[in-house]
């Protein structure tokens, strides 16, 4: 797992049961949980899905379809998602990302509740088939033009 920025919440491998192996649950629980948190997802796709059923993007779409109800059930929402075009600043070595997603949760505990649920473990199998690498950075808001919820 690569540490990106100051916190890497999630790495790219999973156990047989689909639970995310590199969820830094103790770290997330140790952070203050006094309001919303935005999870910055950086994703690098496989050319072909590891299970052979299409591309990495195809598998990620299956994962997204399964996780959106889980996110919404916990009061979360996707703020923004888009294709990464390239590293505009910094050392480009090993920092190629294909997709960026900002997901806001009402609390860290809501994020952890989803990530540790049996339903997420099932959906995570498609994520694992989709990605070569995936990190999630926990971020608290210090400034935003987005309207607060």
C-alpha positions in Angstrom: 0.0 0.0 0.0 1.2 3.4 -0.9 0.7 6.3 1.5 -0.6 9.3 -0.3 -0.7 12.6 1.4 -1.1 12.2 5.1 -3.5 9.3 5.4 -4.2 6.2 3.3 -7.4 4.7 4.4 -7.6 1.8 2.0 -5.2 -0.2 -0.2 -5.6 -2.4 -3.2 -5.9 -5.9 -1.9 -8.8 -7.9 -0.2 -9.2 -11.1 1.7 -11.2 -14.0 0.3 -14.4 -12.8 2.0 -14.4 -9.4 0.2 -13.7 -7.4 3.3 -11.1 -4.6 2.6 -7.8 -5.8 3.9 -6.2 -2.4 4.2 -9.0 -0.5 5.9 -7.2 1.6 8.6 -10.1 1.3 11.0 -8.1 2.1 14.1 -6.7 5.2 12.5 -10.2 6.4 11.4 -11.6 5.7 14.8 -8.8 7.7 16.5 -9.6 10.8 14.5 -12.2 13.3 16.0 -15.7 12.4 14.8 -17.4 15.7 15.3 -19.1 16.2 11.9 -18.9 15.5 8.2 -15.9 13.9 6.6 -15.1 13.8 2.8 -13.3 10.8 1.5 -11.1 11.5 -1.5 -10.9 8.4 -3.6 -8.1 8.0 -6.1 -8.5 5.0 -8.4 -6.3 3.3 -11.0 -8.2 0.7 -13.1 -7.1 -2.6 -14.4 -7.3 -2.9 -18.2 -9.3 -6.1 -17.8 -11.4 -7.0 -14.8 -9.6 -9.6 -12.7 -12.6 -11.9 -12.9 -12.6 -11.6 -16.7 -16.0 -10.0 -17.0 -15.2 -6.9 -19.0 -12.9 -4.0 -18.2 -11.8 -2.6 -14.8 -14.3 0.2 -15.5 -17.1 -2.3 -16.0 -16.3 -4.0 -12.7 -16.1 -0.5 -11.0 -19.6 0.4 -12.3 -21.0 -2.8 -10.8 -19.3 -1.8 -7.5 -20.7 1.7 -7.7 -24.2 0.4 -8.4 -24.0 -1.8 -5.3 -22.4 0.8 -3.0 -24.6 3.9 -3.8 -27.5 2.6 -1.7 -25.1 1.8 1.2 -23.7 5.3 1.1 -27.1 6.9 1.0 -28.5 4.7 3.8 -25.8 6.2 6.0 -26.5 9.8 5.0 -23.6 10.0 2.6 -23.5 11.4 -0.9 -21.1 11.6 -3.8 -20.1 15.2 -4.2 -18.1 14.9 -7.3 -16.6 12.3 -9.6 -14.5 12.6 -12.7 -11.7 11.3 -14.9 -8.2 12.1 -13.8 -6.3 13.7 -16.7 -2.8 13.7 -15.4 -0.6 15.0 -12.6 -0.5 18.8 -13.0 1.9 19.3 -10.1 4.4 17.0 -8.3 6.5 13.9 -9.0 4.7 11.8 -11.6 6.4 8.5 -10.6 3.8 6.0 -9.6 1.1 8.6 -9.3 -1.1 7.9 -12.3 -4.7 7.9 -11.3 -7.7 7.2 -13.7 -10.6 8.4 -11.6 -11.3 10.7 -8.6 -14.4 10.5 -6.4 -15.3 12.8 -3.5 -17.8 11.1 -1.1 -19.1 13.0 1.9 -20.3 11.1 5.0 -22.1 12.7 8.0 -19.4 11.2 10.2 -16.4 8.9 10.3 -18.6 6.3 12.1 -21.0 6.3 9.2 -18.1 5.6 6.8 -16.8 2.8 9.0 -20.3 1.4 9.4 -20.6 1.0 5.7 -17.0 -0.2 5.1 -17.4 -3.0 7.7 -20.9 -4.1 6.7 -21.5 -7.6 5.1 -23.2 -5.8 2.1 -20.0 -3.8 1.5 -17.9 -6.9 1.6 -20.0 -8.4 -1.2 -19.7 -5.2 -3.3 -16.0 -4.9 -2.6 -15.3 -8.0 -4.7 -16.2 -6.0 -7.8 -14.0 -3.2 -6.6 -11.1 -5.6 -6.2 -11.7 -7.0 -9.7 -11.8 -3.4 -11.0 -8.7 -1.7 -9.5 -4.9 -1.9 -9.7 -4.8 0.6 -6.9 -7.2 2.6 -4.8 -6.6 4.9 -1.9 -9.0 6.9 0.2 -7.9 10.0 2.0 -10.0 11.2 4.9 -10.4 15.0 4.8 -12.2 17.5 7.0 -13.4 20.7 5.5 -11.6 23.9 6.2 -13.1 25.8 3.2 -15.7 25.1 0.6 -17.9 26.8 -2.0 -20.2 23.8 -1.8 -23.3 24.6 0.2 -23.1 22.9 3.7 -25.7 20.2 4.2 
